[in-house]
Amino acid sequence: MAQNTPAHKLPPERFAYGVREAAKAIGICHVTLYERINEGLIKTFLCGRRRLVSRSAILEYIEQQERGADGPR
C-alpha cells in the first residue's frame, strides 16, 4: 500500500474507530461515511449501541477506491 494514503496515518495500536474518527481518517465527512455504510461499501459492527469501523474495513474501502470499484470518475 502507498505510504501517502489516509489509512497510513491511523495509529497501529487501534483496531476500530467511531464513525467520525473513521471518516476523518479516510478524509471524508461523517455523512458521506454513513452513505457508504448504507451502500454496503464499508463494513461496520456494533459494540453496545456504538457503531465502529475496523481498521481493516477502512483499508479495504480505500483499496477498493484505488482499484476503481465505483467505476471511473
MDTraj code that builds the backbone (N, CA, C; nanometers):
import mdtraj as md
import numpy as np

residues = "MET ALA GLN ASN THR PRO ALA HIS LYS LEU PRO PRO GLU ARG PHE ALA TYR GLY VAL ARG GLU ALA ALA LYS ALA ILE GLY ILE CYS HIS VAL THR LEU TYR GLU ARG ILE ASN GLU GLY LEU ILE LYS THR PHE LEU CYS GLY ARG ARG ARG LEU VAL SER ARG SER ALA ILE LEU GLU TYR ILE GLU GLN GLN GLU ARG GLY ALA ASP GLY PRO ARG".split()
xyz = np.array([
    [0.0841, -0.1180, 0.0000],
    [0.0000, 0.0000, 0.0000],
    [0.0883, 0.1238, 0.0000],
    [0.0447, 0.2264, -0.0667],
    [0.1208, 0.3503, -0.0757],
    [0.1286, 0.4176, 0.0613],
    [0.2381, 0.4830, 0.0871],
    [0.2600, 0.5477, 0.2154],
    [0.1802, 0.6762, 0.2316],
    [0.1232, 0.7294, 0.1251],
    [0.0522, 0.8571, 0.1359],
    [-0.0980, 0.8418, 0.1504],
    [-0.1494, 0.7226, 0.1735],
    [-0.2929, 0.7045, 0.1910],
    [-0.3342, 0.7516, 0.3297],
    [-0.4577, 0.7985, 0.3454],
    [-0.5038, 0.8404, 0.4773],
    [-0.4928, 0.7288, 0.5804],
    [-0.5125, 0.6032, 0.5398],
    [-0.5053, 0.4920, 0.6345],
    [-0.3667, 0.4800, 0.6955],
    [-0.2650, 0.5260, 0.6255],
    [-0.1289, 0.5208, 0.6784],
    [-0.1182, 0.6021, 0.8069],
    [-0.2041, 0.6995, 0.8252],
    [-0.1989, 0.7865, 0.9421],
    [-0.2711, 0.7261, 1.0621],
    [-0.3383, 0.6128, 1.0444],
    [-0.4084, 0.5508, 1.1553],
    [-0.3079, 0.4960, 1.2563],
    [-0.3306, 0.5195, 1.3841],
    [-0.2402, 0.4644, 1.4842],
    [-0.2429, 0.3111, 1.4793],
    [-0.1292, 0.2450, 1.4797],
    [-0.1267, 0.0997, 1.4680],
    [-0.1891, 0.0267, 1.5862],
    [-0.1957, 0.0899, 1.7012],
    [-0.2496, 0.0227, 1.8189],
    [-0.4021, 0.0186, 1.8225],
    [-0.4692, 0.0935, 1.7371],
    [-0.6149, 0.0943, 1.7337],
    [-0.6652, -0.0050, 1.6305],
    [-0.7651, -0.0810, 1.6681],
    [-0.8236, -0.1786, 1.5769],
    [-0.9585, -0.1328, 1.5223],
    [-1.0225, -0.0370, 1.5898],
    [-1.1537, 0.0107, 1.5457],
    [-1.1698, 0.1579, 1.5818],
    [-1.2565, 0.2250, 1.5052],
    [-1.2787, 0.3688, 1.5199],
    [-1.4269, 0.3976, 1.5180],
    [-1.4664, 0.5019, 1.5899],
    [-1.6018, 0.5513, 1.5777],
    [-1.6210, 0.6082, 1.4376],
    [-1.7451, 0.6308, 1.3985],
    [-1.7745, 0.6762, 1.2626],
    [-1.7054, 0.8085, 1.2314],
    [-1.7106, 0.9030, 1.3209],
    [-1.6460, 1.0330, 1.2948],
    [-1.4939, 1.0199, 1.2825],
    [-1.4344, 0.9368, 1.3677],
    [-1.2894, 0.9147, 1.3601],
    [-1.2523, 0.8462, 1.2285],
    [-1.3302, 0.7470, 1.1898],
    [-1.3038, 0.6742, 1.0653],
    [-1.3172, 0.7672, 0.9454],
    [-1.4209, 0.8504, 0.9466],
    [-1.4408, 0.9451, 0.8370],
    [-1.3222, 1.0403, 0.8266],
    [-1.2766, 1.0887, 0.9395],
    [-1.1622, 1.1803, 0.9408],
    [-1.0373, 1.1113, 0.8867],
    [-1.0165, 0.9856, 0.9252],
    [-0.9001, 0.9109, 0.8785],
    [-0.9039, 0.8901, 0.7275],
    [-1.0240, 0.8687, 0.6728],
    [-1.0395, 0.8479, 0.5289],
    [-1.0301, 0.9804, 0.4541],
    [-1.0743, 1.0863, 0.5204],
    [-1.0714, 1.2180, 0.4564],
    [-1.2056, 1.2576, 0.3975],
    [-1.3135, 1.2024, 0.4544],
    [-1.4489, 1.2362, 0.4106],
    [-1.5294, 1.2789, 0.5327],
    [-1.6454, 1.3399, 0.5102],
    [-1.7296, 1.3797, 0.6235],
    [-1.8073, 1.2575, 0.6735],
    [-1.8537, 1.2658, 0.7977],
    [-1.9231, 1.1514, 0.8571],
    [-2.0530, 1.1182, 0.7843],
    [-2.1174, 1.2178, 0.7257],
    [-2.2407, 1.1924, 0.6497],
    [-2.2099, 1.1055, 0.5281],
    [-2.1009, 1.1376, 0.4588],
    [-2.0594, 1.0577, 0.3436],
    [-2.0237, 0.9165, 0.3878],
    [-1.9591, 0.9035, 0.5020],
    [-1.9245, 0.7705, 0.5517],
    [-2.0509, 0.6900, 0.5794],
    [-2.1512, 0.7514, 0.6428],
    [-2.2780, 0.6813, 0.6660],
    [-2.3425, 0.6391, 0.5340],
    [-2.3325, 0.7223, 0.4307],
    [-2.3858, 0.6855, 0.2993],
    [-2.3139, 0.5621, 0.2459],
    [-2.1811, 0.5601, 0.2582],
    [-2.1025, 0.4454, 0.2105],
    [-2.1361, 0.3197, 0.2905],
    [-2.1612, 0.3365, 0.4202],
    [-2.2014, 0.2232, 0.5041],
    [-2.3361, 0.1697, 0.4559],
    [-2.4319, 0.2592, 0.4333],
    [-2.5657, 0.2179, 0.3878],
    [-2.5629, 0.1549, 0.2494],
    [-2.4652, 0.1940, 0.1668],
    [-2.4491, 0.1353, 0.0338],
    [-2.3776, 0.0007, 0.0400],
    [-2.3294, -0.0359, 0.1579],
    [-2.2589, -0.1621, 0.1749],
    [-2.1135, -0.1572, 0.1316],
    [-2.0585, -0.0370, 0.1166],
    [-1.9200, -0.0223, 0.0718],
    [-1.8198, -0.0274, 0.1868],
    [-1.8680, -0.0018, 0.3082],
    [-1.7807, -0.0065, 0.4257],
    [-1.8498, -0.0915, 0.5319],
    [-1.7789, -0.1921, 0.5800],
    [-1.8333, -0.2803, 0.6831],
    [-1.8167, -0.2154, 0.8200],
    [-1.9165, -0.2351, 0.9045],
    [-1.9117, -0.1846, 1.0413],
    [-1.9610, -0.2933, 1.1358],
    [-1.9487, -0.2662, 1.2635],
    [-2.0061, -0.3562, 1.3637],
    [-2.0501, -0.2731, 1.4831],
    [-2.1369, -0.3306, 1.5641],
    [-2.1857, -0.2627, 1.6825],
    [-2.1159, -0.3169, 1.8058],
    [-2.0822, -0.2264, 1.8940],
    [-2.0308, -0.2615, 2.0260],
    [-2.1238, -0.1898, 2.1226],
    [-2.2193, -0.2628, 2.1750],
    [-2.3264, -0.1993, 2.2505],
    [-2.4111, -0.1194, 2.1526],
    [-2.4236, 0.0094, 2.1756],
    [-2.5008, 0.0957, 2.0863],
    [-2.4108, 0.1752, 1.9912],
    [-2.2817, 0.1549, 2.0033],
    [-2.1864, 0.2331, 1.9239],
    [-2.1472, 0.1595, 1.7964],
    [-2.1578, 0.2279, 1.6835],
    [-2.1164, 0.1714, 1.5547],
    [-1.9688, 0.1992, 1.5356],
    [-1.8932, 0.0926, 1.5069],
    [-1.7496, 0.1042, 1.4885],
    [-1.7088, 0.0549, 1.3503],
    [-1.5980, 0.1097, 1.3029],
    [-1.5407, 0.0709, 1.1748],
    [-1.4022, 0.0159, 1.2054],
    [-1.3784, -0.1068, 1.1637],
    [-1.2480, -0.1674, 1.1915],
    [-1.1410, -0.1064, 1.1014],
    [-1.0200, -0.1140, 1.1485],
    [-0.9057, -0.0678, 1.0703],
    [-0.9013, -0.1403, 0.9361],
    [-0.9266, -0.2702, 0.9378],
    [-0.9218, -0.3477, 0.8130],
    [-1.0328, -0.3053, 0.7169],
    [-1.1503, -0.2674, 0.7683],
    [-1.2587, -0.2208, 0.6813],
    [-1.2220, -0.0881, 0.6153],
    [-1.1530, -0.0011, 0.6882],
    [-1.1075, 0.1265, 0.6316],
    [-1.0075, 0.1009, 0.5204],
    [-0.9102, 0.0141, 0.5474],
    [-0.8088, -0.0172, 0.4471],
    [-0.8708, -0.0833, 0.3242],
    [-0.9664, -0.1727, 0.3462],
    [-1.0343, -0.2410, 0.2360],
    [-1.1099, -0.1404, 0.1487],
    [-1.1799, -0.0460, 0.2111],
    [-1.2532, 0.0559, 0.1366],
    [-1.1581, 0.1402, 0.0519],
    [-1.0474, 0.1820, 0.1102],
    [-0.9507, 0.2642, 0.0367],
    [-0.8941, 0.1858, -0.0813],
    [-0.8621, 0.0598, -0.0597],
    [-0.8094, -0.0228, -0.1687],
    [-0.9123, -0.0387, -0.2799],
    [-1.0399, -0.0556, -0.2444],
    [-1.1468, -0.0639, -0.3450],
    [-1.1528, 0.0647, -0.4264],
    [-1.1409, 0.1775, -0.3591],
    [-1.1467, 0.3051, -0.4279],
    [-1.0269, 0.3231, -0.5207],
    [-0.9111, 0.2775, -0.4765],
    [-0.7916, 0.2859, -0.5594],
    [-0.8048, 0.1993, -0.6848],
    [-0.8726, 0.0868, -0.6713],
    [-0.8942, -0.0029, -0.7865],
    [-1.0064, 0.0461, -0.8764],
    [-1.0828, 0.1467, -0.8299],
    [-1.1937, 0.1988, -0.9095],
    [-1.3189, 0.1142, -0.8986],
    [-1.3460, 0.0627, -0.7793],
    [-1.4622, -0.0232, -0.7582],
    [-1.5936, 0.0462, -0.7905],
    [-1.5986, 0.1772, -0.7780],
    [-1.7200, 0.2538, -0.8068],
    [-1.7264, 0.2934, -0.9541],
    [-1.6300, 0.2537, -1.0335],
    [-1.6262, 0.2928, -1.1730],
    [-1.5462, 0.4187, -1.1924],
    [-1.5227, 0.4565, -1.3172],
    [-1.4430, 0.5778, -1.3437],
    [-1.5140, 0.7034, -1.2993],
    [-1.4334, 0.8002, -1.2578],
    [-1.4892, 0.9306, -1.2161],
    [-1.4308, 1.0382, -1.3028],
])
top = md.Topology()
chain = top.add_chain()
for i, resn in enumerate(residues, 1):
    res = top.add_residue(resn, chain, resSeq=i)
    for name in ("N", "CA", "C"):
        top.add_atom(name, md.element.get_by_symbol(name[0]), res)
traj = md.Trajectory(xyz[None], top)
